[in-house]
Amino acid sequence: MNSLSRDELPHDWRNTDFIGYQRLIKNLDRDCKGYIYLKSLGTHLCLLSTPLPKEEDLLEYQTDLMNHSRNGWIDRENFLRVRDMLTC
């Protein structure tokens, strides 16, 4: 049987109480089906601990994307190139 101990979960996930999880699941189950996809839950929990970019970061990223665009269009190759430049 697959199982995780509480210590194997990320810190933010361990500190969320049961009511917090219930609220999150209720928000994810907009159609009131009684279930949510595990992928949706995992995505939201990961995004909880992701810092938001600052306005300056967004402007720099937008400028770099436009500098690498072709006629104002961003293709996958240029998107990945700019992303890699900013994460180094």
C-alpha positions, 0 to 999 in steps of 0.5 A: 500500500502506498502511503506518505508520512506527515514528515514527507510533505512540504512544510506549508502542506503540513501546517494547513489544518483540515478546515483549510483543506476542506475550503480548498477542495470546495473551491476546486469543486466548482460544479459540486461533483463531490470530487476533485482531480488530484492533479488540481489539488497538487497544482494549487498546493505547489502554487501556495508556496511559489513567490509571485514575481515583482513588477520589475521582473515582469517588465524585464521578462516582457522586454526580453520576450519582445526582443526575441520575438519574430514580428511580435510573435513569441514561439516556443523556442524563444520563450524557452531561451528567454526563460533560461536566460532569466533563471540563470 
